Amino acid sequence: MTHYTCPACDGVSESPNVCVTDGCAMAGLPLKQCACDDNQHKEIENESLPQ
């Protein structure tokens, strides 16, 4: 099932959105699309994070 997750804080949403986790390095940035079935988000774990 397709879902959207933040590679910095592992926040998850069922719809495309931005990260809304306070203090997250990616707060306000778009979540990454993921289609894993095991909630491990391996497809996006190596995505680069903002510096």
PyMOL Python script that loads the backbone (N, CA, C, O; Angstrom):
from pymol import cmd

cmd.read_pdbstr("""\
ATOM      1  N   MET A   1       0.828  -1.176   0.000  1.00  0.00           N
ATOM      2  CA  MET A   1       0.000   0.000   0.000  1.00  0.00           C
ATOM      3  C   MET A   1       0.881   1.251   0.000  1.00  0.00           C
ATOM      4  O   MET A   1       1.821   1.356   0.787  1.00  0.00           O
ATOM      5  N   THR A   2       0.575   2.178  -0.869  1.00  0.00           N
ATOM      6  CA  THR A   2       1.348   3.406  -0.943  1.00  0.00           C
ATOM      7  C   THR A   2       1.042   4.301   0.257  1.00  0.00           C
ATOM      8  O   THR A   2      -0.113   4.486   0.641  1.00  0.00           O
ATOM      9  N   HIS A   3       2.095   4.840   0.829  1.00  0.00           N
ATOM     10  CA  HIS A   3       1.977   5.779   1.926  1.00  0.00           C
ATOM     11  C   HIS A   3       3.133   6.758   1.809  1.00  0.00           C
ATOM     12  O   HIS A   3       3.974   6.616   0.921  1.00  0.00           O
ATOM     13  N   TYR A   4       3.188   7.727   2.672  1.00  0.00           N
ATOM     14  CA  TYR A   4       4.193   8.777   2.600  1.00  0.00           C
ATOM     15  C   TYR A   4       4.854   8.886   3.959  1.00  0.00           C
ATOM     16  O   TYR A   4       4.183   8.890   4.991  1.00  0.00           O
ATOM     17  N   THR A   5       6.179   8.975   3.950  1.00  0.00           N
ATOM     18  CA  THR A   5       6.909   8.958   5.213  1.00  0.00           C
ATOM     19  C   THR A   5       8.053   9.962   5.205  1.00  0.00           C
ATOM     20  O   THR A   5       8.549  10.356   4.150  1.00  0.00           O
ATOM     21  N   CYS A   6       8.450  10.360   6.379  1.00  0.00           N
ATOM     22  CA  CYS A   6       9.570  11.277   6.546  1.00  0.00           C
ATOM     23  C   CYS A   6      10.814  10.455   6.883  1.00  0.00           C
ATOM     24  O   CYS A   6      10.825   9.732   7.880  1.00  0.00           O
ATOM     25  N   PRO A   7      11.857  10.558   6.065  1.00  0.00           N
ATOM     26  CA  PRO A   7      13.065   9.774   6.349  1.00  0.00           C
ATOM     27  C   PRO A   7      13.824  10.251   7.579  1.00  0.00           C
ATOM     28  O   PRO A   7      14.683   9.531   8.088  1.00  0.00           O
ATOM     29  N   ALA A   8      13.526  11.448   8.063  1.00  0.00           N
ATOM     30  CA  ALA A   8      14.238  11.967   9.232  1.00  0.00           C
ATOM     31  C   ALA A   8      13.619  11.501  10.544  1.00  0.00           C
ATOM     32  O   ALA A   8      14.338  11.122  11.469  1.00  0.00           O
ATOM     33  N   CYS A   9      12.275  11.526  10.632  1.00  0.00           N
ATOM     34  CA  CYS A   9      11.635  11.197  11.921  1.00  0.00           C
ATOM     35  C   CYS A   9      10.701   9.985  11.824  1.00  0.00           C
ATOM     36  O   CYS A   9      10.101   9.587  12.822  1.00  0.00           O
ATOM     37  N   ASP A  10      10.577   9.398  10.627  1.00  0.00           N
ATOM     38  CA  ASP A  10       9.722   8.228  10.383  1.00  0.00           C
ATOM     39  C   ASP A  10       8.233   8.515  10.544  1.00  0.00           C
ATOM     40  O   ASP A  10       7.443   7.590  10.736  1.00  0.00           O
ATOM     41  N   GLY A  11       7.841   9.788  10.468  1.00  0.00           N
ATOM     42  CA  GLY A  11       6.423  10.117  10.460  1.00  0.00           C
ATOM     43  C   GLY A  11       5.771   9.520   9.217  1.00  0.00           C
ATOM     44  O   GLY A  11       6.411   9.441   8.168  1.00  0.00           O
ATOM     45  N   VAL A  12       4.507   9.098   9.316  1.00  0.00           N
ATOM     46  CA  VAL A  12       3.819   8.439   8.203  1.00  0.00           C
ATOM     47  C   VAL A  12       2.450   9.079   7.995  1.00  0.00           C
ATOM     48  O   VAL A  12       1.758   9.439   8.946  1.00  0.00           O
ATOM     49  N   SER A  13       2.080   9.209   6.710  1.00  0.00           N
ATOM     50  CA  SER A  13       0.769   9.721   6.348  1.00  0.00           C
ATOM     51  C   SER A  13       0.232   8.881   5.194  1.00  0.00           C
ATOM     52  O   SER A  13       1.004   8.344   4.400  1.00  0.00           O
ATOM     53  N   GLU A  14      -1.086   8.769   5.104  1.00  0.00           N
ATOM     54  CA  GLU A  14      -1.697   8.048   3.993  1.00  0.00           C
ATOM     55  C   GLU A  14      -1.853   8.940   2.767  1.00  0.00           C
ATOM     56  O   GLU A  14      -2.162   8.449   1.681  1.00  0.00           O
ATOM     57  N   SER A  15      -1.641  10.250   2.929  1.00  0.00           N
ATOM     58  CA  SER A  15      -1.762  11.173   1.802  1.00  0.00           C
ATOM     59  C   SER A  15      -0.490  12.000   1.673  1.00  0.00           C
ATOM     60  O   SER A  15       0.216  12.222   2.657  1.00  0.00           O
ATOM     61  N   PRO A  16      -0.200  12.459   0.448  1.00  0.00           N
ATOM     62  CA  PRO A  16       0.997  13.287   0.275  1.00  0.00           C
ATOM     63  C   PRO A  16       0.840  14.555   1.113  1.00  0.00           C
ATOM     64  O   PRO A  16      -0.207  15.202   1.089  1.00  0.00           O
ATOM     65  N   ASN A  17       1.851  14.887   1.820  1.00  0.00           N
ATOM     66  CA  ASN A  17       1.776  15.982   2.766  1.00  0.00           C
ATOM     67  C   ASN A  17       3.180  16.472   3.049  1.00  0.00           C
ATOM     68  O   ASN A  17       4.122  16.069   2.367  1.00  0.00           O
ATOM     69  N   VAL A  18       3.336  17.316   4.020  1.00  0.00           N
ATOM     70  CA  VAL A  18       4.652  17.727   4.493  1.00  0.00           C
ATOM     71  C   VAL A  18       4.823  17.206   5.918  1.00  0.00           C
ATOM     72  O   VAL A  18       3.840  16.913   6.599  1.00  0.00           O
ATOM     73  N   CYS A  19       6.056  17.094   6.358  1.00  0.00           N
ATOM     74  CA  CYS A  19       6.325  16.655   7.724  1.00  0.00           C
ATOM     75  C   CYS A  19       5.869  17.743   8.690  1.00  0.00           C
ATOM     76  O   CYS A  19       6.186  18.919   8.510  1.00  0.00           O
ATOM     77  N   VAL A  20       5.128  17.341   9.710  1.00  0.00           N
ATOM     78  CA  VAL A  20       4.624  18.293  10.702  1.00  0.00           C
ATOM     79  C   VAL A  20       5.156  17.982  12.103  1.00  0.00           C
ATOM     80  O   VAL A  20       4.610  18.464  13.095  1.00  0.00           O
ATOM     81  N   THR A  21       6.207  17.187  12.184  1.00  0.00           N
ATOM     82  CA  THR A  21       6.780  16.833  13.478  1.00  0.00           C
ATOM     83  C   THR A  21       7.660  17.968  13.997  1.00  0.00           C
ATOM     84  O   THR A  21       8.641  18.337  13.351  1.00  0.00           O
ATOM     85  N   ASP A  22       7.319  18.517  15.144  1.00  0.00           N
ATOM     86  CA  ASP A  22       8.116  19.588  15.756  1.00  0.00           C
ATOM     87  C   ASP A  22       9.542  19.108  15.996  1.00  0.00           C
ATOM     88  O   ASP A  22       9.757  18.017  16.525  1.00  0.00           O
ATOM     89  N   GLY A  23      10.501  19.917  15.609  1.00  0.00           N
ATOM     90  CA  GLY A  23      11.899  19.601  15.833  1.00  0.00           C
ATOM     91  C   GLY A  23      12.534  18.695  14.792  1.00  0.00           C
ATOM     92  O   GLY A  23      13.737  18.443  14.852  1.00  0.00           O
ATOM     93  N   CYS A  24      11.748  18.197  13.833  1.00  0.00           N
ATOM     94  CA  CYS A  24      12.286  17.325  12.784  1.00  0.00           C
ATOM     95  C   CYS A  24      13.097  18.160  11.792  1.00  0.00           C
ATOM     96  O   CYS A  24      12.727  19.289  11.470  1.00  0.00           O
ATOM     97  N   ALA A  25      14.194  17.598  11.318  1.00  0.00           N
ATOM     98  CA  ALA A  25      15.035  18.286  10.327  1.00  0.00           C
ATOM     99  C   ALA A  25      14.286  18.532   9.023  1.00  0.00           C
ATOM    100  O   ALA A  25      14.667  19.411   8.250  1.00  0.00           O
ATOM    101  N   MET A  26      13.224  17.765   8.768  1.00  0.00           N
ATOM    102  CA  MET A  26      12.459  17.919   7.531  1.00  0.00           C
ATOM    103  C   MET A  26      11.079  18.531   7.767  1.00  0.00           C
ATOM    104  O   MET A  26      10.218  18.446   6.892  1.00  0.00           O
ATOM    105  N   ALA A  27      10.853  19.138   8.913  1.00  0.00           N
ATOM    106  CA  ALA A  27       9.560  19.777   9.198  1.00  0.00           C
ATOM    107  C   ALA A  27       9.252  20.795   8.105  1.00  0.00           C
ATOM    108  O   ALA A  27      10.080  21.651   7.793  1.00  0.00           O
ATOM    109  N   GLY A  28       8.053  20.699   7.526  1.00  0.00           N
ATOM    110  CA  GLY A  28       7.633  21.599   6.457  1.00  0.00           C
ATOM    111  C   GLY A  28       8.026  21.154   5.071  1.00  0.00           C
ATOM    112  O   GLY A  28       7.612  21.766   4.086  1.00  0.00           O
ATOM    113  N   LEU A  29       8.822  20.094   4.971  1.00  0.00           N
ATOM    114  CA  LEU A  29       9.248  19.573   3.671  1.00  0.00           C
ATOM    115  C   LEU A  29       8.377  18.389   3.274  1.00  0.00           C
ATOM    116  O   LEU A  29       7.821  17.713   4.140  1.00  0.00           O
ATOM    117  N   PRO A  30       8.251  18.128   1.958  1.00  0.00           N
ATOM    118  CA  PRO A  30       7.382  17.033   1.507  1.00  0.00           C
ATOM    119  C   PRO A  30       7.828  15.666   2.024  1.00  0.00           C
ATOM    120  O   PRO A  30       9.020  15.374   2.123  1.00  0.00           O
ATOM    121  N   LEU A  31       6.832  14.840   2.349  1.00  0.00           N
ATOM    122  CA  LEU A  31       7.092  13.453   2.720  1.00  0.00           C
ATOM    123  C   LEU A  31       7.470  12.676   1.465  1.00  0.00           C
ATOM    124  O   LEU A  31       7.137  13.097   0.358  1.00  0.00           O
ATOM    125  N   LYS A  32       8.153  11.558   1.620  1.00  0.00           N
ATOM    126  CA  LYS A  32       8.579  10.714   0.510  1.00  0.00           C
ATOM    127  C   LYS A  32       7.595   9.567   0.313  1.00  0.00           C
ATOM    128  O   LYS A  32       7.137   8.957   1.278  1.00  0.00           O
ATOM    129  N   GLN A  33       7.277   9.283  -0.946  1.00  0.00           N
ATOM    130  CA  GLN A  33       6.360   8.179  -1.244  1.00  0.00           C
ATOM    131  C   GLN A  33       7.057   6.850  -0.983  1.00  0.00           C
ATOM    132  O   GLN A  33       8.223   6.673  -1.334  1.00  0.00           O
ATOM    133  N   CYS A  34       6.338   5.922  -0.368  1.00  0.00           N
ATOM    134  CA  CYS A  34       6.862   4.602  -0.044  1.00  0.00           C
ATOM    135  C   CYS A  34       5.755   3.579  -0.272  1.00  0.00           C
ATOM    136  O   CYS A  34       4.579   3.885  -0.076  1.00  0.00           O
ATOM    137  N   ALA A  35       6.115   2.386  -0.678  1.00  0.00           N
ATOM    138  CA  ALA A  35       5.109   1.351  -0.927  1.00  0.00           C
ATOM    139  C   ALA A  35       5.430   0.057  -0.179  1.00  0.00           C
ATOM    140  O   ALA A  35       4.972  -1.014  -0.579  1.00  0.00           O
ATOM    141  N   CYS A  36       6.207   0.139   0.896  1.00  0.00           N
ATOM    142  CA  CYS A  36       6.557  -1.064   1.636  1.00  0.00           C
ATOM    143  C   CYS A  36       5.326  -1.654   2.324  1.00  0.00           C
ATOM    144  O   CYS A  36       4.349  -0.952   2.587  1.00  0.00           O
ATOM    145  N   ASP A  37       5.392  -2.946   2.608  1.00  0.00           N
ATOM    146  CA  ASP A  37       4.308  -3.636   3.302  1.00  0.00           C
ATOM    147  C   ASP A  37       4.650  -3.937   4.755  1.00  0.00           C
ATOM    148  O   ASP A  37       3.805  -4.432   5.500  1.00  0.00           O
ATOM    149  N   ASP A  38       5.894  -3.638   5.167  1.00  0.00           N
ATOM    150  CA  ASP A  38       6.350  -4.037   6.496  1.00  0.00           C
ATOM    151  C   ASP A  38       6.651  -2.855   7.434  1.00  0.00           C
ATOM    152  O   ASP A  38       7.177  -3.050   8.530  1.00  0.00           O
ATOM    153  N   ASN A  39       6.318  -1.648   7.005  1.00  0.00           N
ATOM    154  CA  ASN A  39       6.573  -0.427   7.776  1.00  0.00           C
ATOM    155  C   ASN A  39       8.045  -0.201   8.098  1.00  0.00           C
ATOM    156  O   ASN A  39       8.369   0.495   9.061  1.00  0.00           O
ATOM    157  N   GLN A  40       8.937  -0.782   7.302  1.00  0.00           N
ATOM    158  CA  GLN A  40      10.366  -0.563   7.501  1.00  0.00           C
ATOM    159  C   GLN A  40      10.884   0.585   6.639  1.00  0.00           C
ATOM    160  O   GLN A  40      11.945   1.141   6.924  1.00  0.00           O
ATOM    161  N   HIS A  41      10.155   0.942   5.598  1.00  0.00           N
ATOM    162  CA  HIS A  41      10.468   2.065   4.709  1.00  0.00           C
ATOM    163  C   HIS A  41      11.879   1.969   4.123  1.00  0.00           C
ATOM    164  O   HIS A  41      12.570   2.980   4.001  1.00  0.00           O
ATOM    165  N   LYS A  42      12.304   0.761   3.764  1.00  0.00           N
ATOM    166  CA  LYS A  42      13.642   0.544   3.214  1.00  0.00           C
ATOM    167  C   LYS A  42      13.851   1.317   1.915  1.00  0.00           C
ATOM    168  O   LYS A  42      14.981   1.696   1.606  1.00  0.00           O
ATOM    169  N   GLU A  43      12.766   1.565   1.133  1.00  0.00           N
ATOM    170  CA  GLU A  43      12.883   2.272  -0.139  1.00  0.00           C
ATOM    171  C   GLU A  43      13.400   3.691   0.038  1.00  0.00           C
ATOM    172  O   GLU A  43      14.035   4.236  -0.864  1.00  0.00           O
ATOM    173  N   ILE A  44      13.137   4.292   1.184  1.00  0.00           N
ATOM    174  CA  ILE A  44      13.532   5.687   1.368  1.00  0.00           C
ATOM    175  C   ILE A  44      14.594   5.884   2.438  1.00  0.00           C
ATOM    176  O   ILE A  44      15.025   7.016   2.657  1.00  0.00           O
ATOM    177  N   GLU A  45      15.028   4.844   3.103  1.00  0.00           N
ATOM    178  CA  GLU A  45      15.931   5.031   4.240  1.00  0.00           C
ATOM    179  C   GLU A  45      17.262   5.648   3.849  1.00  0.00           C
ATOM    180  O   GLU A  45      17.927   6.247   4.694  1.00  0.00           O
ATOM    181  N   ASN A  46      17.670   5.518   2.591  1.00  0.00           N
ATOM    182  CA  ASN A  46      18.946   6.090   2.161  1.00  0.00           C
ATOM    183  C   ASN A  46      18.796   7.446   1.484  1.00  0.00           C
ATOM    184  O   ASN A  46      19.759   7.972   0.927  1.00  0.00           O
ATOM    185  N   GLU A  47      17.580   8.021   1.529  1.00  0.00           N
ATOM    186  CA  GLU A  47      17.364   9.341   0.973  1.00  0.00           C
ATOM    187  C   GLU A  47      18.215  10.336   1.759  1.00  0.00           C
ATOM    188  O   GLU A  47      18.377  10.203   2.972  1.00  0.00           O
ATOM    189  N   SER A  48      18.752  11.328   1.064  1.00  0.00           N
ATOM    190  CA  SER A  48      19.562  12.312   1.765  1.00  0.00           C
ATOM    191  C   SER A  48      18.668  13.248   2.569  1.00  0.00           C
ATOM    192  O   SER A  48      17.584  13.630   2.129  1.00  0.00           O
ATOM    193  N   LEU A  49      19.140  13.604   3.741  1.00  0.00           N
ATOM    194  CA  LEU A  49      18.426  14.507   4.626  1.00  0.00           C
ATOM    195  C   LEU A  49      18.994  15.912   4.462  1.00  0.00           C
ATOM    196  O   LEU A  49      20.159  16.070   4.096  1.00  0.00           O
ATOM    197  N   PRO A  50      18.191  16.925   4.728  1.00  0.00           N
ATOM    198  CA  PRO A  50      18.715  18.291   4.635  1.00  0.00           C
ATOM    199  C   PRO A  50      19.826  18.511   5.645  1.00  0.00           C
ATOM    200  O   PRO A  50      19.804  17.943   6.737  1.00  0.00           O
ATOM    201  N   GLN A  51      20.779  19.321   5.285  1.00  0.00           N
ATOM    202  CA  GLN A  51      21.914  19.616   6.172  1.00  0.00           C
ATOM    203  C   GLN A  51      21.594  20.754   7.093  1.00  0.00           C
ATOM    204  O   GLN A  51      22.430  21.141   7.909  1.00  0.00           O
TER     205      GLN A  51
END
""", "prot")
cmd.dss("prot")
cmd.show_as("cartoon", "prot")
cmd.util.cbc("prot")
cmd.orient("prot")
